[in-house]
Amino acid sequence: MIIIAGMLRVAPAERADYLAGCTDVVTQARAAAGCLDFALSADLAEPDRINVYERWETDEDLLRFRGSGPDDSQTPRILDAEVHKYRISTVEAP
């Protein structure tokens, strides 16, 4: 399993508009083969932060979506980003 997690920073006044513009991306990702979860959300404590969480079955599923997904027209609005890819070998109940 692959997890993509981290945060993006945008201008606080633009965060709601940025997230609204991501609705199609979230919908397309969740419908993509191998997508187990996909979420972008406003952080409750920091007005410029967007939390990123994706869960994919395989690298191939992730790459297939990245190759066919929507364009990155919102990329210039991202002021900073810290997003990492994690490989998960086991899953357990908390």
N, CA, C and O atoms as CSV, one atom per row, in Angstrom:
chain,resi,resn,atom,element,x,y,z
A,1,MET,N,N,0.852,-1.173,0.000
A,1,MET,CA,C,0.000,0.000,0.000
A,1,MET,C,C,0.897,1.236,0.000
A,1,MET,O,O,1.962,1.250,0.617
A,2,ILE,N,N,0.447,2.259,-0.698
A,2,ILE,CA,C,1.161,3.531,-0.795
A,2,ILE,C,C,0.309,4.615,-0.137
A,2,ILE,O,O,-0.892,4.714,-0.389
A,3,ILE,N,N,0.945,5.424,0.709
A,3,ILE,CA,C,0.274,6.588,1.286
A,3,ILE,C,C,1.049,7.834,0.879
A,3,ILE,O,O,2.270,7.899,1.019
A,4,ILE,N,N,0.327,8.806,0.381
A,4,ILE,CA,C,0.875,10.125,0.076
A,4,ILE,C,C,0.277,11.059,1.131
A,4,ILE,O,O,-0.944,11.179,1.230
A,5,ALA,N,N,1.126,11.717,1.916
A,5,ALA,CA,C,0.603,12.560,2.992
A,5,ALA,C,C,1.509,13.761,3.208
A,5,ALA,O,O,2.721,13.695,3.007
A,6,GLY,N,N,0.893,14.854,3.621
A,6,GLY,CA,C,1.652,16.062,3.916
A,6,GLY,C,C,0.764,17.281,3.906
A,6,GLY,O,O,-0.421,17.219,4.232
A,7,MET,N,N,1.370,18.401,3.521
A,7,MET,CA,C,0.611,19.655,3.519
A,7,MET,C,C,1.067,20.564,2.392
A,7,MET,O,O,2.203,20.503,1.920
A,8,LEU,N,N,0.126,21.413,1.980
A,8,LEU,CA,C,0.386,22.484,1.018
A,8,LEU,C,C,0.123,23.794,1.741
A,8,LEU,O,O,-0.677,23.843,2.675
A,9,ARG,N,N,0.791,24.849,1.315
A,9,ARG,CA,C,0.498,26.175,1.853
A,9,ARG,C,C,0.094,27.085,0.689
A,9,ARG,O,O,0.761,27.143,-0.344
A,10,VAL,N,N,-1.020,27.793,0.895
A,10,VAL,CA,C,-1.520,28.763,-0.070
A,10,VAL,C,C,-1.838,30.041,0.707
A,10,VAL,O,O,-1.864,30.031,1.938
A,11,ALA,N,N,-2.076,31.120,0.003
A,11,ALA,CA,C,-2.481,32.351,0.683
A,11,ALA,C,C,-3.784,32.090,1.427
A,11,ALA,O,O,-4.711,31.525,0.848
A,12,PRO,N,N,-3.881,32.487,2.701
A,12,PRO,CA,C,-5.094,32.227,3.476
A,12,PRO,C,C,-6.379,32.676,2.779
A,12,PRO,O,O,-7.397,31.989,2.856
A,13,ALA,N,N,-6.337,33.814,2.105
A,13,ALA,CA,C,-7.530,34.324,1.426
A,13,ALA,C,C,-7.920,33.473,0.216
A,13,ALA,O,O,-9.045,33.579,-0.274
A,14,GLU,N,N,-7.010,32.634,-0.269
A,14,GLU,CA,C,-7.269,31.815,-1.453
A,14,GLU,C,C,-7.569,30.350,-1.128
A,14,GLU,O,O,-7.901,29.575,-2.025
A,15,ARG,N,N,-7.457,29.966,0.140
A,15,ARG,CA,C,-7.572,28.542,0.478
A,15,ARG,C,C,-8.933,27.948,0.095
A,15,ARG,O,O,-8.985,26.880,-0.514
A,16,ALA,N,N,-10.015,28.613,0.438
A,16,ALA,CA,C,-11.347,28.067,0.130
A,16,ALA,C,C,-11.531,27.906,-1.376
A,16,ALA,O,O,-12.064,26.895,-1.832
A,17,ASP,N,N,-11.095,28.890,-2.143
A,17,ASP,CA,C,-11.207,28.823,-3.594
A,17,ASP,C,C,-10.319,27.714,-4.162
A,17,ASP,O,O,-10.721,27.002,-5.082
A,18,TYR,N,N,-9.123,27.573,-3.618
A,18,TYR,CA,C,-8.221,26.515,-4.053
A,18,TYR,C,C,-8.878,25.150,-3.841
A,18,TYR,O,O,-8.905,24.319,-4.748
A,19,LEU,N,N,-9.405,24.930,-2.639
A,19,LEU,CA,C,-10.037,23.646,-2.338
A,19,LEU,C,C,-11.267,23.398,-3.206
A,19,LEU,O,O,-11.486,22.274,-3.657
A,20,ALA,N,N,-12.063,24.420,-3.445
A,20,ALA,CA,C,-13.234,24.269,-4.313
A,20,ALA,C,C,-12.799,23.834,-5.715
A,20,ALA,O,O,-13.489,23.054,-6.371
A,21,GLY,N,N,-11.660,24.342,-6.164
A,21,GLY,CA,C,-11.131,23.977,-7.472
A,21,GLY,C,C,-10.592,22.558,-7.537
A,21,GLY,O,O,-10.295,22.056,-8.621
A,22,CYS,N,N,-10.463,21.909,-6.394
A,22,CYS,CA,C,-9.948,20.534,-6.334
A,22,CYS,C,C,-11.047,19.478,-6.305
A,22,CYS,O,O,-10.747,18.285,-6.276
A,23,THR,N,N,-12.287,19.883,-6.312
A,23,THR,CA,C,-13.396,18.935,-6.203
A,23,THR,C,C,-13.349,17.868,-7.291
A,23,THR,O,O,-13.525,16.684,-7.001
A,24,ASP,N,N,-13.116,18.269,-8.531
A,24,ASP,CA,C,-13.065,17.296,-9.628
A,24,ASP,C,C,-11.898,16.324,-9.467
A,24,ASP,O,O,-12.031,15.136,-9.761
A,25,VAL,N,N,-10.756,16.829,-9.001
A,25,VAL,CA,C,-9.588,15.973,-8.796
A,25,VAL,C,C,-9.905,14.902,-7.752
A,25,VAL,O,O,-9.594,13.729,-7.954
A,26,VAL,N,N,-10.517,15.298,-6.651
A,26,VAL,CA,C,-10.862,14.353,-5.590
A,26,VAL,C,C,-11.851,13.307,-6.124
A,26,VAL,O,O,-11.686,12.112,-5.879
A,27,THR,N,N,-12.863,13.755,-6.841
A,27,THR,CA,C,-13.861,12.836,-7.395
A,27,THR,C,C,-13.221,11.848,-8.368
A,27,THR,O,O,-13.507,10.652,-8.320
A,28,GLN,N,N,-12.350,12.352,-9.254
A,28,GLN,CA,C,-11.693,11.484,-10.231
A,28,GLN,C,C,-10.751,10.501,-9.547
A,28,GLN,O,O,-10.694,9.330,-9.921
A,29,ALA,N,N,-10.019,10.969,-8.555
A,29,ALA,CA,C,-9.085,10.080,-7.855
A,29,ALA,C,C,-9.837,8.959,-7.162
A,29,ALA,O,O,-9.453,7.794,-7.273
A,30,ARG,N,N,-10.901,9.294,-6.451
A,30,ARG,CA,C,-11.660,8.275,-5.719
A,30,ARG,C,C,-12.285,7.236,-6.640
A,30,ARG,O,O,-12.538,6.106,-6.222
A,31,ALA,N,N,-12.532,7.608,-7.878
A,31,ALA,CA,C,-13.094,6.673,-8.859
A,31,ALA,C,C,-12.026,5.886,-9.602
A,31,ALA,O,O,-12.343,4.944,-10.328
A,32,ALA,N,N,-10.763,6.262,-9.428
A,32,ALA,CA,C,-9.668,5.623,-10.156
A,32,ALA,C,C,-9.372,4.235,-9.599
A,32,ALA,O,O,-9.508,3.987,-8.401
A,33,ALA,N,N,-8.970,3.348,-10.482
A,33,ALA,CA,C,-8.586,1.997,-10.065
A,33,ALA,C,C,-7.450,2.080,-9.052
A,33,ALA,O,O,-6.468,2.791,-9.262
A,34,GLY,N,N,-7.594,1.349,-7.958
A,34,GLY,CA,C,-6.535,1.282,-6.962
A,34,GLY,C,C,-6.537,2.384,-5.924
A,34,GLY,O,O,-5.734,2.346,-4.992
A,35,CYS,N,N,-7.416,3.365,-6.057
A,35,CYS,CA,C,-7.489,4.432,-5.057
A,35,CYS,C,C,-8.323,3.948,-3.878
A,35,CYS,O,O,-9.485,3.575,-4.041
A,36,LEU,N,N,-7.726,3.958,-2.698
A,36,LEU,CA,C,-8.418,3.547,-1.483
A,36,LEU,C,C,-8.972,4.745,-0.722
A,36,LEU,O,O,-9.953,4.620,0.011
A,37,ASP,N,N,-8.345,5.903,-0.894
A,37,ASP,CA,C,-8.825,7.140,-0.277
A,37,ASP,C,C,-8.065,8.309,-0.884
A,37,ASP,O,O,-6.924,8.158,-1.320
A,38,PHE,N,N,-8.697,9.461,-0.908
A,38,PHE,CA,C,-8.074,10.665,-1.456
A,38,PHE,C,C,-8.768,11.852,-0.813
A,38,PHE,O,O,-9.978,12.015,-0.968
A,39,ALA,N,N,-8.023,12.687,-0.094
A,39,ALA,CA,C,-8.630,13.828,0.587
A,39,ALA,C,C,-7.689,15.034,0.606
A,39,ALA,O,O,-6.482,14.903,0.809
A,40,LEU,N,N,-8.271,16.190,0.392
A,40,LEU,CA,C,-7.607,17.479,0.572
A,40,LEU,C,C,-8.512,18.264,1.508
A,40,LEU,O,O,-9.714,18.375,1.265
A,41,SER,N,N,-7.939,18.810,2.580
A,41,SER,CA,C,-8.806,19.481,3.556
A,41,SER,C,C,-8.123,20.688,4.176
A,41,SER,O,O,-6.899,20.749,4.294
A,42,ALA,N,N,-8.953,21.643,4.568
A,42,ALA,CA,C,-8.468,22.840,5.258
A,42,ALA,C,C,-8.018,22.444,6.655
A,42,ALA,O,O,-8.723,21.719,7.356
A,43,ASP,N,N,-6.848,22.918,7.059
A,43,ASP,CA,C,-6.352,22.679,8.409
A,43,ASP,C,C,-7.130,23.545,9.394
A,43,ASP,O,O,-7.421,24.703,9.098
A,44,LEU,N,N,-7.467,23.004,10.550
A,44,LEU,CA,C,-8.269,23.732,11.528
A,44,LEU,C,C,-7.494,24.787,12.301
A,44,LEU,O,O,-8.101,25.699,12.863
A,45,ALA,N,N,-6.165,24.689,12.345
A,45,ALA,CA,C,-5.369,25.619,13.152
A,45,ALA,C,C,-4.573,26.633,12.341
A,45,ALA,O,O,-4.245,27.705,12.849
A,46,GLU,N,N,-4.259,26.315,11.094
A,46,GLU,CA,C,-3.415,27.192,10.276
A,46,GLU,C,C,-4.183,27.607,9.018
A,46,GLU,O,O,-4.515,26.750,8.199
A,47,PRO,N,N,-4.471,28.896,8.847
A,47,PRO,CA,C,-5.326,29.356,7.746
A,47,PRO,C,C,-4.714,29.245,6.352
A,47,PRO,O,O,-5.420,29.408,5.357
A,48,ASP,N,N,-3.423,28.974,6.267
A,48,ASP,CA,C,-2.790,28.845,4.949
A,48,ASP,C,C,-2.488,27.390,4.583
A,48,ASP,O,O,-1.926,27.121,3.521
A,49,ARG,N,N,-2.855,26.465,5.450
A,49,ARG,CA,C,-2.466,25.061,5.272
A,49,ARG,C,C,-3.622,24.204,4.743
A,49,ARG,O,O,-4.769,24.323,5.174
A,50,ILE,N,N,-3.264,23.330,3.785
A,50,ILE,CA,C,-4.170,22.321,3.246
A,50,ILE,C,C,-3.531,20.961,3.517
A,50,ILE,O,O,-2.384,20.727,3.137
A,51,ASN,N,N,-4.262,20.074,4.166
A,51,ASN,CA,C,-3.761,18.738,4.459
A,51,ASN,C,C,-4.024,17.810,3.278
A,51,ASN,O,O,-5.098,17.836,2.678
A,52,VAL,N,N,-3.034,16.997,2.958
A,52,VAL,CA,C,-3.086,16.076,1.825
A,52,VAL,C,C,-3.035,14.649,2.355
A,52,VAL,O,O,-2.176,14.322,3.174
A,53,TYR,N,N,-3.946,13.802,1.897
A,53,TYR,CA,C,-3.920,12.388,2.265
A,53,TYR,C,C,-4.431,11.563,1.093
A,53,TYR,O,O,-5.548,11.766,0.616
A,54,GLU,N,N,-3.605,10.637,0.635
A,54,GLU,CA,C,-3.989,9.721,-0.434
A,54,GLU,C,C,-3.563,8.317,-0.017
A,54,GLU,O,O,-2.533,8.139,0.633
A,55,ARG,N,N,-4.365,7.324,-0.395
A,55,ARG,CA,C,-4.008,5.929,-0.127
A,55,ARG,C,C,-4.277,5.132,-1.390
A,55,ARG,O,O,-5.386,5.145,-1.924
A,56,TRP,N,N,-3.246,4.435,-1.864
A,56,TRP,CA,C,-3.314,3.696,-3.122
A,56,TRP,C,C,-2.889,2.248,-2.908
A,56,TRP,O,O,-2.074,1.961,-2.031
A,57,GLU,N,N,-3.435,1.344,-3.700
A,57,GLU,CA,C,-3.064,-0.063,-3.601
A,57,GLU,C,C,-1.626,-0.296,-4.062
A,57,GLU,O,O,-0.873,-1.017,-3.407
A,58,THR,N,N,-1.236,0.321,-5.204
A,58,THR,CA,C,0.100,0.079,-5.767
A,58,THR,C,C,0.673,1.358,-6.374
A,58,THR,O,O,-0.042,2.330,-6.615
A,59,ASP,N,N,1.983,1.326,-6.613
A,59,ASP,CA,C,2.644,2.426,-7.333
A,59,ASP,C,C,2.038,2.605,-8.717
A,59,ASP,O,O,1.845,3.728,-9.185
A,60,GLU,N,N,1.740,1.482,-9.366
A,60,GLU,CA,C,1.188,1.537,-10.716
A,60,GLU,C,C,-0.160,2.269,-10.733
A,60,GLU,O,O,-0.433,3.050,-11.645
A,61,ASP,N,N,-0.990,2.017,-9.734
A,61,ASP,CA,C,-2.279,2.709,-9.650
A,61,ASP,C,C,-2.072,4.211,-9.479
A,61,ASP,O,O,-2.730,5.016,-10.139
A,62,LEU,N,N,-1.168,4.577,-8.603
A,62,LEU,CA,C,-0.861,5.987,-8.376
A,62,LEU,C,C,-0.341,6.646,-9.655
A,62,LEU,O,O,-0.804,7.722,-10.033
A,63,LEU,N,N,0.606,6.009,-10.309
A,63,LEU,CA,C,1.187,6.583,-11.535
A,63,LEU,C,C,0.174,6.671,-12.666
A,63,LEU,O,O,0.181,7.633,-13.434
A,64,ARG,N,N,-0.688,5.684,-12.773
A,64,ARG,CA,C,-1.730,5.711,-13.809
A,64,ARG,C,C,-2.648,6.918,-13.595
A,64,ARG,O,O,-2.997,7.610,-14.552
A,65,PHE,N,N,-3.034,7.168,-12.355
A,65,PHE,CA,C,-3.880,8.328,-12.079
A,65,PHE,C,C,-3.125,9.622,-12.352
A,65,PHE,O,O,-3.672,10.532,-12.976
A,66,ARG,N,N,-1.895,9.720,-11.904
A,66,ARG,CA,C,-1.109,10.932,-12.135
A,66,ARG,C,C,-0.933,11.198,-13.624
A,66,ARG,O,O,-0.888,12.351,-14.050
A,67,GLY,N,N,-0.833,10.134,-14.413
A,67,GLY,CA,C,-0.649,10.293,-15.844
A,67,GLY,C,C,-1.907,10.683,-16.585
A,67,GLY,O,O,-1.830,11.277,-17.660
A,68,SER,N,N,-3.079,10.357,-16.027
A,68,SER,CA,C,-4.321,10.625,-16.741
A,68,SER,C,C,-5.213,11.625,-16.027
A,68,SER,O,O,-6.277,11.984,-16.532
A,69,GLY,N,N,-4.791,12.070,-14.868
A,69,GLY,CA,C,-5.613,12.987,-14.078
A,69,GLY,C,C,-5.650,14.387,-14.648
A,69,GLY,O,O,-5.029,14.660,-15.676
A,70,PRO,N,N,-6.366,15.270,-13.993
A,70,PRO,CA,C,-6.495,16.655,-14.442
A,70,PRO,C,C,-5.151,17.369,-14.451
A,70,PRO,O,O,-4.201,16.940,-13.797
A,71,ASP,N,N,-5.086,18.456,-15.194
A,71,ASP,CA,C,-3.836,19.217,-15.263
A,71,ASP,C,C,-3.589,19.950,-13.943
A,71,ASP,O,O,-4.488,20.071,-13.112
A,72,ASP,N,N,-2.378,20.428,-13.767
A,72,ASP,CA,C,-1.981,21.087,-12.524
A,72,ASP,C,C,-2.088,22.606,-12.640
A,72,ASP,O,O,-1.123,23.308,-12.335
A,73,SER,N,N,-3.212,23.120,-13.062
A,73,SER,CA,C,-3.361,24.568,-13.233
A,73,SER,C,C,-3.288,25.312,-11.909
A,73,SER,O,O,-3.058,26.521,-11.903
A,74,GLN,N,N,-3.478,24.626,-10.789
A,74,GLN,CA,C,-3.432,25.297,-9.493
A,74,GLN,C,C,-2.030,25.329,-8.889
A,74,GLN,O,O,-1.816,25.979,-7.865
A,75,THR,N,N,-1.092,24.652,-9.494
A,75,THR,CA,C,0.263,24.587,-8.955
A,75,THR,C,C,0.864,25.961,-8.655
A,75,THR,O,O,1.494,26.109,-7.608
A,76,PRO,N,N,0.708,26.968,-9.507
A,76,PRO,CA,C,1.306,28.278,-9.193
A,76,PRO,C,C,0.774,28.922,-7.904
A,76,PRO,O,O,1.422,29.807,-7.346
A,77,ARG,N,N,-0.375,28.494,-7.439
A,77,ARG,CA,C,-0.955,29.066,-6.213
A,77,ARG,C,C,-0.362,28.459,-4.946
A,77,ARG,O,O,-0.578,28.976,-3.850
A,78,ILE,N,N,0.380,27.369,-5.090
A,78,ILE,CA,C,0.998,26.715,-3.937
A,78,ILE,C,C,2.265,27.469,-3.563
A,78,ILE,O,O,3.197,27.567,-4.362
A,79,LEU,N,N,2.295,28.001,-2.347
A,79,LEU,CA,C,3.443,28.774,-1.873
A,79,LEU,C,C,4.538,27.889,-1.295
A,79,LEU,O,O,5.717,28.238,-1.343
A,80,ASP,N,N,4.146,26.746,-0.751
A,80,ASP,CA,C,5.089,25.802,-0.156
A,80,ASP,C,C,4.394,24.444,-0.088
A,80,ASP,O,O,3.166,24.364,-0.085
A,81,ALA,N,N,5.178,23.398,-0.036
A,81,ALA,CA,C,4.606,22.058,0.057
A,81,ALA,C,C,5.578,21.132,0.775
A,81,ALA,O,O,6.796,21.246,0.633
A,82,GLU,N,N,5.018,20.230,1.537
A,82,GLU,CA,C,5.786,19.157,2.161
A,82,GLU,C,C,4.908,17.910,2.106
A,82,GLU,O,O,4.064,17.681,2.972
A,83,VAL,N,N,5.131,17.118,1.070
A,83,VAL,CA,C,4.323,15.921,0.831
A,83,VAL,C,C,5.293,14.768,0.590
A,83,VAL,O,O,6.267,14.902,-0.150
A,84,HIS,N,N,5.008,13.633,1.227
A,84,HIS,CA,C,5.898,12.475,1.108
A,84,HIS,C,C,5.114,11.228,0.740
A,84,HIS,O,O,3.903,11.142,0.946
A,85,LYS,N,N,5.839,10.265,0.188
A,85,LYS,CA,C,5.280,8.975,-0.194
A,85,LYS,C,C,5.765,7.931,0.814
A,85,LYS,O,O,6.957,7.833,1.105
A,86,TYR,N,N,4.819,7.158,1.335
A,86,TYR,CA,C,5.133,6.131,2.326
A,86,TYR,C,C,4.713,4.766,1.792
A,86,TYR,O,O,3.632,4.623,1.219
A,87,ARG,N,N,5.562,3.772,1.979
A,87,ARG,CA,C,5.248,2.390,1.603
A,87,ARG,C,C,4.871,1.641,2.876
A,87,ARG,O,O,5.652,1.572,3.825
A,88,ILE,N,N,3.687,1.094,2.882
A,88,ILE,CA,C,3.150,0.427,4.060
A,88,ILE,C,C,3.165,-1.092,3.811
A,88,ILE,O,O,2.614,-1.573,2.821
A,89,SER,N,N,3.794,-1.822,4.713
A,89,SER,CA,C,3.878,-3.264,4.527
A,89,SER,C,C,2.800,-4.037,5.285
A,89,SER,O,O,2.435,-5.141,4.882
A,90,THR,N,N,2.289,-3.474,6.368
A,90,THR,CA,C,1.209,-4.126,7.106
A,90,THR,C,C,0.225,-3.083,7.622
A,90,THR,O,O,0.559,-1.908,7.777
A,91,VAL,N,N,-0.990,-3.541,7.881
A,91,VAL,CA,C,-2.025,-2.671,8.437
A,91,VAL,C,C,-2.642,-3.407,9.617
A,91,VAL,O,O,-2.971,-4.589,9.517
A,92,GLU,N,N,-2.797,-2.703,10.739
A,92,GLU,CA,C,-3.358,-3.285,11.946
A,92,GLU,C,C,-4.429,-2.361,12.514
A,92,GLU,O,O,-4.431,-1.162,12.236
A,93,ALA,N,N,-5.314,-2.907,13.287
A,93,ALA,CA,C,-6.301,-2.093,13.994
A,93,ALA,C,C,-5.580,-1.278,15.074
A,93,ALA,O,O,-4.597,-1.748,15.647
A,94,PRO,N,N,-6.054,-0.075,15.351
A,94,PRO,CA,C,-5.383,0.737,16.377
A,94,PRO,C,C,-5.558,0.160,17.779
A,94,PRO,O,O,-5.054,0.728,18.748
